[in-house]
Amino acid sequence: MKQNLILSPIINILGKKIRSIIEKSGLTNIEMTDYVLEKFYDNKIGSAYHINRQRKEALVEKFKEIHQKIPSGTSWLTNVILATEIFKISPKVKGDIIECGCWKGASTAGLSLVAKIVKRKLIVADSFQGLPEDDKNVIHQYPHVGVFGFYKKGMYSAGLEEVKKNLSDYGELPVCQFLPGFFANSLKNLKKPIVFAFLDVDLLTSIKDCIKYIWPRLINNGYIYTDDSCDMEVVKVWFDNLWWQRILKQPAPGYVGSGCGLPISPNYTSLGYAFKVNNPKESYKRVSWLVYPESGKNRSKKEKR
């Protein structure tokens, strides 16, 4: 016991130094990137759309080019992850893809390339005049990163014509439908089912407006990905049962990646998702290490071990 107490601080120091060396070398980032790419290149991903590995590799190169040419708050790897999820959706399922908050259109361009492949419309919702006024009493906190700050009206502003030009140069403008204006008004115009959503809206009021109008139209087993997972002021809405019951008459669905994002980086990411499932018993698997009382077959302590 005494020996462990002596060694623990030394092990912790060595561990920090080893992690520091790995992070500085970039090896861990490379490994995580490779993991995301290999998942994307899996033959099962996009098989319903007859997309081979060569075509996927060409798409990845396009994602990289887009993020080199167009200023963005996300990375090309984000587009890979979003494409992976969209390619899993059966062509038999009807509905559109939607992006809320596009800034200059980098992630939009990538999504438009994917939308063309899967033959779906990409709805692009943005004010095209930057962020609306935020609540001045709100402090945006990122505990995992150890930072805080505020948003100002007009931040991340880009005009509709600039976005269209970027899409024309690097994406697929013809598959896009634009909904200009603030979400509280523009999203009222949604008519069709939504098979996939990507939100990068920064403010709690904005994400509430998006959820209010998108969630009822989102298909069962559909995903809403967001780029706001580290901002606890924004991500908390996914756990706010009172708000969900009042607005959507259902419990809050929770959020995967809350606080530090999905595990696609050794440090943190801002990407996470909520998953809409109408009946968990139909959508989720049963496992050997949990109990299912309705089956009358509770496991013994020995089986649990």
Secondary structure, DSSP 4 states (H G I P E B T S, - for coil): -HHHHHHHHHHHHHHHHHHHHHHHHTHHHHHHHHHHHHHHH-TTTTGGGT--HHHHHHHHHHHHHHHHHS--SS-HHHHHHHHHHHHHS-TTS--EEEEE--TTSHHHHHHHHHHHHHT--EEEEE-SS---PPPTT--EEETTTTEEE---TTTT---HHHHHHHHHHHS-GGGEEEEES-HHHHGGG--S-EEEEEE---SHHHHHHHHHHHGGGEEEEEEEEES-TT-HHHHGGGG-HHHHHHHHSS-----BTTTT-SSSSSS--S-EEEEE-S-HHHHSPP-TTS--GGGT-PPPHHHH-
